[in-house]
Structure formats: C-alpha cells, structure tokens
Amino acid sequence: MVKNKIISKLSELIKEFTDSQDDVQGQIVISFPIGVPIANTWKGKINPILIGALSAAVKLTFQNLCLRLNKGNLRRLSMSSEYGRAIIQNAGDNAILTTIIEGEADLLRVAFGITNLSLKIKDLLKNYNFTGEV
Amino acid sequence: MDEKIELLQILNEIEYITDFNGCYFINVENNSLIESTIPFNVQKDILWEICVLKETFQQFADEINHGNLSELMLEGDKGYIFLYNIPPHLVLIAITSYETNISYLKLAMIDILKRVRERIKELGDNILKIPPKDFGILGEKLEIPEKEIVPVLSKSKGIITESSESISVPDKITKPIPNIIETPIPLPIETESSKTKPIDTAVKPLKSIQNMIKSMIDSLEGSNQVEKNGIIKDIFDIIKKELENLNGKDISEILNLLKDAILENIGTSLALFDLSRNSTELSKYSDKLKIKDIKTYQEKIDNWANRIIKF
C-alpha cells in the first residue's frame, strides 16, 4: 500500500473512532522515533516539539521507569488534569496514539475502544519507517 | 519536627491507607530522591527526565485546555506507577501491583493528596535543605565493582572441606547491597573533531558566534551521522564556552538555531524539549548570566549533549 493511502486509511480510522465516542475530544497519531503527528482529529494547535517530547516520554523515559521499577512493559499512560484526561499508548513500534477525552468520560469504555484501535493502527503501520517512507 | 522525618511519615501514611507498596519523594530542583519507603533509588538520568516531564505534560494539558495537571498514571504489564505533582518542589512517585483496585486507590488519594500538598506547601523551601538519599540503584546489582566481590568469593572457596562440603559464607556476602551509587552526570566525550579543532574562547559579538554556528549547521548537510554528532557536540561546546560573554536573549537565539538543526538532523527527544523550554526562559533576560547560573547552564548543556548525541 502506498504511503498516502496508509495515511488516509489511518485518518479514516481515527475519525470514525472520534465521531463514534461523544466524550472523545480528539486523537493524534504520532510517528516514532521522528516524533511528528501523522494523523489527527484534534482541532486545536499542536506544538511539534511538545508532541515529539511526548512520544519520547512514552517510548523511552516512562518505558525505562516501568522496567526499572519492575512493572514490565509500559502499556499506556493516562494523564489527568483539572478539566479532562489524555490517554497515550503505544500503537506498535512506529507510532503512539494520543486520545484526548473529557473529564467526565466513561474511561472503561473509551480505554477498551482505544486498545482495539491501537491494534488496528499497529497493523496498518507495520511497514512505516523512521522517515515516513513505506 | 525534622522535615525528613515528616516526609517519611507522609509516605508511610499513604502506604498504610492505600494499596501503594512503594513511594518516593523527588526534589525537582536538583533531580534527586529525598525520601522513600523502599531502599532503592532510580537512576539520575531518569529522575532528571521525570522532572522535565512534569513541565512537558503541564504544557500539553495547557495546549488542550485541560487546566492544571494533577496525575500521571503509567500502566505496565506488572503494575501501576503514579506520579503526582506536589508544588512547589516535589514530585511523588507511588507504585502498586496490577491486582490493586484503582478506583478505590484514586478515591483515597483525593483526600490524602489535598493534605499532603497543604503540608508540603507549609514546609516551603525547608524541603530544599534535605539531602538526597544514598541508596543502591534498582537493577544495578550486577554493576557492583568486581573488586569488592571477587576476593570474597575466592576466599570462600578455600573454606570448603571434603568431609563436610559445607561452605562458610563470609560476613561480607550476607551484608545488604552496599551504598554505591550516585551516578554522576557523564562528562562530555572528547570527539575527534573537538580534538583537532580547538575552540576559540575569545570574546566575540553575538553576530560572529551566530555566523560561526550557522556555518557549522550548514556543514551538517551532506555529513554522515557520526560527523553530524561531532558537529553538534562542537556547537554545544561553543555555546558552553560563550555563556559568560552573552546575555540571556543572545543565548536563547543561538539555542533556537541549534534546536532546529537537531530536529532536522537527529530527530526529536525529551532533551530537545528541555532545551526549548530553557531557551524560552532565557529569552526573557537581557542581562548577562550570573556565575551561579552559568554553572547551572553548563551542566544542562552537558546533559543535553549526552542525551541528544548517541555515538
């Protein structure tokens, strides 16, 4: 499958998920290790350095911390703030899925959906490399 | 009451009330562990990054309009790690097993955190006087210097007798893991390029330093990865040497140039975010840095260089 086709399929996948869940405010798929967003349904602005740092945090720092503290491989990271949450999780070796949700969201339902979606993304991006070339 | 004892009491209380089975207080001002309920430390570079990440995630929360960051939860295969921001100087790390009921735990932590934050706020800057804990680092048992172990083992072999086949274990083996640790921030590695091209430390105006760095950045194009690493290391060294000659705004401009070059040639990293954040802070100062700040930034530059450049 050519690169553009993969990206458009990826965009469709996350758009479908975001639209189907009322409490999901947006999703961003970040490629790793380059650390840039490759698809997103989040309508706000995205600082590329910040997004890159998030991907490094999940794939390197926190993964390392989990191993050091004997908690195995990092499955996902949940960030709780005053008015909402963000769930950041691996979607295969090449990507990270960030889901931004409302504070009152049904976490169990959303988390279940995200796990399923991340597996689909992992499958879709399995040949997607560092430079974004396929 | 002694602040150190009070911190330990707080951590013990958290463990007593909740299912957490390991808690740490980290001082974000000097990236050190100051109190914990289990006698293990985490590596200095991870602590440094956790302290940076506190800012990273707060900025992310701001960008998505979610307000103040309250908690980070890491879900691993074998359990959970929670990170809480305890203003003004601390981060609380708490770990628990996979069987824990997370809903109960979170509910219990609402009240506990409120009290802990109030108490730590009252303690204020006294927290900064607490020295770092000197534990062994988790996962570093194998790195205990052989010199200490080998003589003991060879001595013990000599005690085995044919009749009893018993081994008398010397005291040294039964002792807990010795307090080694405190991994120092590694000093910058001297590269071939930095050896052959000595850096001119004479006072230069901003423009000439900028031009020198720009031409070095231009030379990145067409270089292989090892050469690129060497050039970027040289640029870090130049900035480090020129810190005392430039004001905050100037340093910020140069760091921004470098940031873009690294992003384009090496890729993103947490260290780059740290660099970017410090550059923003420096851009607010039009005066030259104080001696104390120069030392701090020299340490930071070494740290960035070591984390960004992987030879």
Boltz contact constraints between the chains, C-beta under 6 A:
constraints:
  - contact:
      token1: [A, 33]
      token2: [B, 267]
      max_distance: 6.0
  - contact:
      token1: [A, 34]
      token2: [B, 267]
      max_distance: 6.0
  - contact:
      token1: [A, 35]
      token2: [B, 268]
      max_distance: 6.0
  - contact:
      token1: [A, 49]
      token2: [B, 273]
      max_distance: 6.0
  - contact:
      token1: [A, 49]
      token2: [B, 276]
      max_distance: 6.0
  - contact:
      token1: [A, 50]
      token2: [B, 59]
      max_distance: 6.0
  - contact:
      token1: [A, 50]
      token2: [B, 60]
      max_distance: 6.0
  - contact:
      token1: [A, 52]
      token2: [B, 268]
      max_distance: 6.0
  - contact:
      token1: [A, 53]
      token2: [B, 56]
      max_distance: 6.0
  - contact:
      token1: [A, 53]
      token2: [B, 270]
      max_distance: 6.0
  - contact:
      token1: [A, 53]
      token2: [B, 273]
      max_distance: 6.0
  - contact:
      token1: [A, 56]
      token2: [B, 269]
      max_distance: 6.0
  - contact:
      token1: [A, 56]
      token2: [B, 270]
      max_distance: 6.0
  - contact:
      token1: [A, 57]
      token2: [B, 53]
      max_distance: 6.0
  - contact:
      token1: [A, 57]
      token2: [B, 270]
      max_distance: 6.0
  - contact:
      token1: [A, 61]
      token2: [B, 49]
      max_distance: 6.0
  - contact:
      token1: [A, 62]
      token2: [B, 74]
      max_distance: 6.0
  - contact:
      token1: [A, 64]
      token2: [B, 46]
      max_distance: 6.0
  - contact:
      token1: [A, 65]
      token2: [B, 46]
      max_distance: 6.0
  - contact:
      token1: [A, 66]
      token2: [B, 74]
      max_distance: 6.0
  - contact:
      token1: [A, 66]
      token2: [B, 76]
      max_distance: 6.0
  - contact:
      token1: [A, 68]
      token2: [B, 42]
      max_distance: 6.0
  - contact:
      token1: [A, 68]
      token2: [B, 138]
      max_distance: 6.0
  - contact:
      token1: [A, 68]
      token2: [B, 139]
      max_distance: 6.0
  - contact:
      token1: [A, 69]
      token2: [B, 95]
      max_distance: 6.0
  - contact:
      token1: [A, 71]
      token2: [B, 76]
      max_distance: 6.0
  - contact:
      token1: [A, 71]
      token2: [B, 78]
      max_distance: 6.0
  - contact:
      token1: [A, 71]
      token2: [B, 79]
      max_distance: 6.0
  - contact:
      token1: [A, 71]
      token2: [B, 81]
      max_distance: 6.0
  - contact:
      token1: [A, 72]
      token2: [B, 76]
      max_distance: 6.0
  - contact:
      token1: [A, 72]
      token2: [B, 77]
      max_distance: 6.0
  - contact:
      token1: [A, 72]
      token2: [B, 78]
      max_distance: 6.0
  - contact:
      token1: [A, 73]
      token2: [B, 77]
      max_distance: 6.0
  - contact:
      token1: [A, 74]
      token2: [B, 74]
      max_distance: 6.0
  - contact:
      token1: [A, 74]
      token2: [B, 76]
      max_distance: 6.0
  - contact:
      token1: [A, 75]
      token2: [B, 75]
      max_distance: 6.0
  - contact:
      token1: [A, 76]
      token2: [B, 75]
      max_distance: 6.0
  - contact:
      token1: [A, 77]
      token2: [B, 74]
      max_distance: 6.0
  - contact:
      token1: [A, 78]
      token2: [B, 73]
      max_distance: 6.0
  - contact:
      token1: [A, 79]
      token2: [B, 57]
      max_distance: 6.0
  - contact:
      token1: [A, 79]
      token2: [B, 72]
      max_distance: 6.0
  - contact:
      token1: [A, 80]
      token2: [B, 70]
      max_distance: 6.0
  - contact:
      token1: [A, 80]
      token2: [B, 71]
      max_distance: 6.0
  - contact:
      token1: [A, 81]
      token2: [B, 61]
      max_distance: 6.0
  - contact:
      token1: [A, 81]
      token2: [B, 66]
      max_distance: 6.0
  - contact:
      token1: [A, 81]
      token2: [B, 67]
      max_distance: 6.0
  - contact:
      token1: [A, 81]
      token2: [B, 69]
      max_distance: 6.0
  - contact:
      token1: [A, 82]
      token2: [B, 67]
      max_distance: 6.0
  - contact:
      token1: [A, 82]
      token2: [B, 68]
      max_distance: 6.0
  - contact:
      token1: [A, 83]
      token2: [B, 66]
      max_distance: 6.0
  - contact:
      token1: [A, 83]
      token2: [B, 67]
      max_distance: 6.0
  - contact:
      token1: [A, 84]
      token2: [B, 66]
      max_distance: 6.0
  - contact:
      token1: [A, 100]
      token2: [B, 64]
      max_distance: 6.0
